[in-house]
Amino acid sequence: MPGKLKVKIVAGRHLPVMDRASDLTDAFVEVKFGNTTFKTDVYLKSLNPQWNSEWFKFEVDDEDLQDEPLQITVLDHDTYSANDAIGKVYIDIDPLLYSEAATVISGWFPIYDTIHGIRGEINVVVKVDLFNDLNRFRQSSCGIKFFCTTSIPKCYRAVIIHGFVEELVVNEDPEYQWIDRIRTPRASNEARQRLISLMSGELQRKIGLKVLEMRGNAVVGYLQCFDLEGESGLVVRAIGTACTLDKLSSPAAFLPACNSPSKEMKEIPFNEDPNPNTHSSGPSTPLKNQTYSFSPSKSYSRQSSSSDTDLSLTPKTGMGSGSAGKEGGPFKALLRQQTQSALEQREFPFFTLTAFPPGFLVHVGGVVSARSVKLLDRIHNPDEPETRDAWWAEIRQEIKSHAKALGCHAVVGYSESTSICEEVCILSASGTAAVLNPRFLQDGTVEGCLEQRLEENLPAGCGFCHIPYDELNMPFPAHLTYCYNCRKQKVPDVLFTTIDLPMDAAVIGKGCLIQARLCRLKKKAQAEANATAISNLLPFMEYEVHTQLMNKLKLKGMNALFGLRIQISVGENMLMGLASATGVYLAALPTPGGIQIAGKTPNDGSYEQHISHMQKKINDTIAKNKELYEINPPEICEEIIGSPIPEPRQRSRLLRSQSESSDEVTELDLSHGKKDAFVLEIDDTDAMEDVHSLLTDVPPPSGFYSCNTEIMPGINNWTSEIQMFTSVRVIRLSSLNLTNQALNKNFNDLCENLLKSLYFKLRSMIPCCLCHVNFTVSLPEDELIQVTVTAVAITFDKNQALQTTKTHAEKSLQRASTDNEELLQFPLELCSDSLPSHPFPPAKEHLESASSNSGIPAAQRDRCSSWIELIKLKAQTIRRGSIKTTVTVEKASPVGEGNFRNRSSPPCANSTVGVVKMTPLSFIPGAKITKYLGIINMFFIRETTSLREEGGVSGFLHAFIAEVFAMVRAHVAALGGNAVVSYIMKQCVFMENPNKNQAQCLINVSGDAVVFVRESELEVVSTQQPAATCQPSCTGGEVTT
Amino acid sequence: MASELDIFVGNTTLIDEDVYRLWLDGYSVSDAVALRVRSGILEQTGATAAVLQSDTMDHYRTFQMLERLLHAPPKLLHQLIFQIPPSRQALLIERYYAFDEAFVREVLGKKLSKGTKKDLDDISTKTGITLKSCRRQFDNFKRVFKVVEEMRGSLVDNIQQHFLLSDRLARDYAAIVFFANNRFETGKKKLQYLSFGDFAFCAELMIQNWTLGAVDPQADDMDMDLDKEFLQDLKELKVLVADKDLLDLHKSLVCTALRGKLGVFSEMEANFKNLSRGLVNVAAKLTHNKDVRDLFVDLVEKFVEPCRSDHWPLNDVRLFLNQYSASVHSLDGFRHQALWDRYMGTLRGCLLRLCHD
């Protein structure tokens, strides 16, 4: 009997009128936990009852404490007939189970009814007395902290990052049980809400147990999702990263840490060999950005095939050939460590984190993803969710082998998702292959590591861009150059990742949101045939999404994508692909080349003219974008970079696929100078459309920036005003013009218009940045497309921006140059022949050189793309009905100053009492998070049978979302918090039946409840604080803000 | 490709003041969009008409949801659904309860009944204010009236407490409620030159001096109803004009005091008895409800118009009224000095306000 739950019902207010005759209500309350129910007295004739009840006490297992929600039902007493329910409040008492979180839940909760929405509020006080259990065979995992935040939470320090935890539970969906035919919609909705609440609790408890097994004390980056599989059941699954966290409570704990940021910085790429002794020039191939390896065993067979197919947990085999030659001792140590930790983590070296403590991330290999199409069948035994488990295990295995193929032993920024239509389900997983520093993965003395590391000092800011794989034995054709920052290691020319931009990455200019959007029609089909059709389409979609991203990235003049999220949604008669990412210019990577257009019929004069007109437009756009995003990379002498010679094999392949247009391409290349060119062939109207659509993306109005990562590269002076919002749009396609092209246009317009509307609505916040822009697309019905966006607009100070960026840039350049000097001497002595003899460009040039591209290596110039091959590759994707496609994308590297997060906040305005901020970010600008109160994970259903009366679908959903926000805020406030960070709306399933005047919507949201204090209010606290605030807020180790 | 559904929900509810005004003014979404286009917003922001349409719809929907709460402003403060900064809440309430001068002049003093509500379309046609806006304003008057009707305490305070209005607006509402309750006639042609401000000024004076609340701060309806006893007592003033000696004495006192100080002295002297009779008779008649309602008509007929026809400058009116009130204190035979002061003190203020073109 390890816990006593105590509940007191204080009062109600604004209750609805339940008795028409008196215009009043006779309300009482039922308090239920598990199977025990208590009731308050009936408070007669009042809309503002004062029950002031005794303490209701429940004596319960801690297992139940974790699983069960506290259920409070407000009813209207009726002497003659059944009591009418007014509404319910579910309270998750989990936050009361950790020692450091909330101690009491007390406040006004909206009383919620699934048919009528919010109907008044109730004041409740909840406490838990936990008895110390010295337990043995624990089924509960009380005390494990959960965080949605995908970085080490602000007031903690990561001692060990254990690794991946996952769990799923399945059940029948009450909505599809036989009983649903005879019960009311309200009863059905409530059964569903309760079930999901129970399942989430159970899931969380089970994950907690796994964490305990790993000897961790927290789960970071916890992501829980529901799969509404309809007839076949309900799946609740979750993934997260198990960690051992230390609370930074006393100033003593964090001051030393924040006093030595430079030390920390220096040790970042500790295990990168400063001495690059292998210098075979990278192959120059056009394909590198579009490498798709479906069925890894095939495409990666060039590499060590053993690592791909072998499911053993010894990454050594995979890495052995790949990197042993290049990175000697440290790497081996790392591998050893990795093996160890992999075992510890039970097979999957995955991390759901997207931002890391300094030094954690060593190299980034690129995006790895896997998809699989499955046919849903009824879950026969809910206690044995093996099928679903097996499905995910299969996908994770594939991800893992892809990562190995990239020479990486881990996957970071990992996430999983599903899209379900009828009985077909697409499972997707993606992440970023990476090499990690074992220091955080093992038990043991951080101090010891620290000292060791200090001896090796290495350039910060570009290490993660350096390729982790062996350039002689590359997993895919890629174009490598020497890092533009340190000049010692190879980097690819483009880097795609699913993580946030590392704090210390050197970025030039600002970033921007880049989206690829795509629709594909598909025949309506049943079961197997349907799954096969979808499987066949997937690779083409992936490919095209990727191409779009690439083109748009080049159009922006940038060379890396962060936070890449590709969503493929399935509908009855179409597939939709939506990829979002934040483009940036990493200083460590080469300047991207332009885009060349090649026509097919060179003889036609007018056509030629048209082409050159388009070309001009594209060039203008690139130039404009460079100006807009302030991309002025330093000018670099050509010779500095060891000009890579194309590998013969790749070269020949290039020529073969080039076919008739190749001549023309060279011609165009010449006209374009030495720029690396990306060629678009316009051979039919489709391609024309593509080019047009490239150019139709309108940049945000001046004063606006947008990104889908935590923060915007290049902006560092956030002010305190934030506005989180959710916007939903549904369009109905006219069935007349259903062609792929028309669909694409509709979808594109939908997204663009949505963005335009957002910019317009938020115009009063200018200058501001939309951060963490999260688009989700779904196909609720045949001709409906639903797009949901959640993001936060943050204002920043423009004037201050100029100043700080300048000083920052100066500082960073100074530092970079000193770094470079130091570093230059070292390698020069050791292997002078391999290094450019030119002096490194002085720092000043960084500022002065405009976007001149004259320094681009010659070898890069003949890059072009031919896609035919890829399509061929993709043809091999069908594997026994369940098909997977994999995208493997590049990586690259930035240098230098990652301090864009310096939030110099002007004195903040008074924080009004009762205001609860919500943000999808892990931090609050201009404020310091002082306490995490626990996870918020809520699921609501709302249904109406009077849709017209509630203002139609828009009115209905608008009110519902506002109510969901209100309930989240109320729970946070009751926990004693004043903000939700890492807020996410994971699901928003909307169904309507206008003919019946009905609609239903399911929403699932989560986030971390926190207490924050304005920095201005903290000024008195300590003089050390400023140092702490410049620290990147995602760094776990020394984070103090 | 029609948008089936299009919504935007912010954690902090976005309020666009311009759209709010259009909504309050009763424009339909399409009219509002047209007006916004005309304001040049598209050029300023580079937005498209579709964006504007969507934005306007969204704001309208928000306002419709807020309207229920605006009917009881304290609810707006305590509700949890919309997170709105206090300054914005105040703005929402203040604007919602604001009214048009043209409209209020039409309904001032009328019974706030269904019958009047039916006439709103005529008022709408006459004033050019949309019917929707007229309804909102009328319903506001009625709602405030219903809530404070049977309350103790100061009318203005009650309104402020229950509707969270600014002092200025609460005073205006007090005047509206007071006029509606006493049904003062304000619509007659000869009263058309008076503004709402003129009436509100008089209402405030009357509330301060002539109601039950002026003598008993605990009375029910204290600020709404005129003090019946006081009205009854006003009959006693008749002696001032009925007693010929008293009237002559009064006249000579006034004339002596004002000789040489008044530009219109001779006209005043000639008219004194008429004016005095007018003012005293108005007082004496106030026992009848019908005559109470006609108070302003009578004042204009009996005092303002004669003065105006003789072109009295405002300063002369002031000097006259001061002297006229004060001289009564020197009438030894007159015993109702306090009553006279309570009556004349208010009336003097009202008359001065009413004397303009």
Interface residues (C-beta under 8 A of the other chain):
Chain A: R13 H14 W108 P110 I118 E121 P701 Q723 M724 F725 T726 S727 V728 R729 V730 I731 R732 L733 S734 N746 D749 L750 N753 K756 S757 L758 Y759 F760 K761 R763 L784 Q786 T912 V915 V916 K917 M918 G951 V953 S954 G955 L957 H958 A959 I961 A962 E963 F965 A966 R969 A970 F990
Chain B: M1 A2 S3 E4 L5 D6 I7 F8 V9 G10 N11 T12 T13 L14 T45 G46 A47 T48 A50 V51 L52 S54 D55 M57 D58 R61 T62 Q64 M65 K75 H78 Q79 L80 I81 F82 Q83 P85 P86
